[in-house]
Amino acid sequence: AGIKIQSDVRLQFLTDQDILMVMENIKLKSLRGELESPPEKELRKMTRKTSKEIVSEQLHLDAFRQDHFSSSESREPQQDSSGSAAREVIEEIPDQEMEEFRRQLQRPIRVRYVQGRVERIEAEKDDPQWSVNIKRSP
């Protein structure tokens, strides 16, 4: 489980070395489910089903859902393009639930950029450390 953050980043060059960075149009999505380890991914590749098996299995799942669930209540795993059941669900988080989180991420940081390297990142004094860490990530 976790949060996926998607945003636009606006850079304002104050000088040739000092840049103001602001995250805009922030979208937050909830990631629910299990994460797949590298060995599990490799095993899934090795046991990939044929398209005929996938279609047959999908028809069975669809019939089961129709018989037992309304479409909004279904929690069965979705099939991904490789034919295996997806192990996570991504849902957009409503604005009101994460307004403070989003507000903190929208605060600007100042970046000192010299000869292709970031030399310093400066945030406002009361910008929470978690927010600064997210903004400094690549």
C-alpha positions as CSV (number, residue, x, y, z in Angstrom):
1,A,0.0,0.0,0.0
2,G,1.2,3.5,-0.7
3,I,0.5,6.8,-2.5
4,K,1.4,7.6,-6.1
5,I,2.1,11.3,-6.7
6,Q,1.8,12.8,-10.1
7,S,2.3,16.5,-10.8
8,D,3.6,19.2,-13.1
9,V,6.8,20.9,-12.0
10,R,7.3,24.6,-12.7
11,L,10.9,25.9,-12.7
12,Q,11.5,29.6,-12.4
13,F,15.2,30.6,-13.1
14,L,16.0,33.4,-10.7
15,T,19.6,33.5,-11.8
16,D,21.7,31.2,-14.0
17,Q,22.3,29.0,-10.9
18,D,19.3,29.6,-8.7
19,I,16.0,28.0,-9.5
20,L,12.6,28.1,-7.8
21,M,10.7,24.8,-8.1
22,V,7.0,24.4,-7.5
23,M,4.8,21.3,-7.9
24,E,1.5,22.1,-9.5
25,N,-1.6,20.1,-10.6
26,I,-0.9,17.5,-8.0
27,K,-2.8,14.2,-8.3
28,L,-2.7,11.7,-5.5
29,K,-3.6,8.1,-6.0
30,S,-3.9,5.3,-3.4
31,L,-2.1,2.1,-4.2
32,R,-3.7,-0.8,-2.5
33,G,-2.6,-4.3,-2.7
34,E,0.6,-6.3,-2.6
35,L,3.8,-5.3,-4.3
36,E,5.5,-7.9,-6.4
37,S,9.1,-8.8,-5.7
38,P,11.6,-9.3,-8.5
39,P,11.7,-13.1,-8.1
40,E,7.8,-13.1,-8.3
41,K,7.9,-11.0,-11.5
42,E,10.4,-13.5,-13.0
43,L,8.3,-16.4,-12.0
44,R,5.2,-14.7,-13.5
45,K,7.1,-14.2,-16.8
46,M,8.0,-17.9,-16.9
47,T,4.5,-19.1,-16.3
48,R,2.7,-16.7,-18.7
49,K,-0.5,-18.1,-20.1
50,T,-1.4,-18.3,-23.7
51,S,-4.0,-15.9,-25.1
52,K,-6.5,-18.7,-25.5
53,E,-6.2,-19.5,-21.7
54,I,-6.5,-15.8,-20.8
55,V,-9.7,-15.3,-22.9
56,S,-11.3,-18.5,-21.4
57,E,-10.3,-17.4,-17.8
58,Q,-11.6,-13.9,-18.4
59,L,-14.9,-15.1,-19.7
60,H,-15.3,-17.3,-16.6
61,L,-14.5,-14.4,-14.3
62,D,-16.9,-12.0,-16.1
63,A,-19.7,-14.5,-15.8
64,F,-19.0,-15.0,-12.1
65,R,-19.0,-11.3,-11.5
66,Q,-22.3,-10.9,-13.3
67,D,-23.9,-13.6,-11.3
68,H,-22.6,-12.6,-7.9
69,F,-21.7,-8.9,-7.8
70,S,-23.0,-5.6,-9.1
71,S,-20.2,-3.9,-11.1
72,S,-19.4,-1.4,-8.4
73,E,-19.0,-4.1,-5.7
74,S,-16.6,-6.3,-7.6
75,R,-13.3,-6.7,-6.0
76,E,-11.9,-9.5,-8.2
77,P,-8.4,-8.8,-9.5
78,Q,-8.2,-7.3,-13.0
79,Q,-6.2,-9.0,-15.7
80,D,-3.1,-7.1,-16.9
81,S,-1.7,-7.2,-20.4
82,S,0.5,-10.2,-19.5
83,G,-2.6,-12.2,-18.5
84,S,-1.9,-12.4,-14.8
85,A,-4.1,-11.0,-12.1
86,A,-3.1,-7.6,-11.0
87,R,-2.1,-7.5,-7.4
88,E,-2.8,-3.8,-6.7
89,V,-5.6,-1.3,-7.2
90,I,-5.0,2.3,-8.0
91,E,-7.7,4.8,-7.0
92,E,-7.5,8.6,-7.2
93,I,-7.8,10.1,-3.7
94,P,-10.5,12.8,-3.4
95,D,-9.2,16.4,-3.0
96,Q,-10.8,17.0,0.4
97,E,-9.1,13.9,1.9
98,M,-5.6,15.0,1.1
99,E,-5.8,18.8,1.0
100,E,-3.2,19.4,3.7
101,F,-0.8,16.9,2.1
102,R,-1.3,18.6,-1.3
103,R,-0.9,22.1,0.2
104,Q,2.5,21.2,1.7
105,L,3.7,19.7,-1.6
106,Q,2.8,23.0,-3.4
107,R,5.2,25.0,-1.3
108,P,8.3,26.1,-3.3
109,I,11.9,25.0,-2.9
110,R,15.0,26.8,-4.1
111,V,17.6,24.8,-5.9
112,R,21.3,25.9,-6.5
113,Y,22.4,24.3,-9.8
114,V,26.1,24.7,-10.8
115,Q,27.8,23.1,-13.8
116,G,25.2,20.3,-14.1
117,R,25.0,19.4,-10.4
118,V,22.6,20.3,-7.7
119,E,24.7,21.9,-5.0
120,R,22.0,22.9,-2.5
121,I,18.3,22.6,-1.9
122,E,16.6,25.1,0.4
123,A,13.1,24.9,1.7
124,E,11.0,27.2,3.9
125,K,11.8,26.8,7.5
126,D,8.4,25.3,8.4
127,D,8.1,23.0,5.3
128,P,7.8,19.5,6.8
129,Q,10.8,17.1,6.2
130,W,8.6,14.5,4.4
131,S,7.5,17.2,2.0
132,V,11.1,18.4,1.3
133,N,12.2,14.7,0.8
134,I,9.5,14.1,-1.8
135,K,10.4,17.4,-3.7
136,R,14.1,16.5,-3.8
137,S,13.5,13.0,-5.2
138,P,14.4,12.5,-8.9
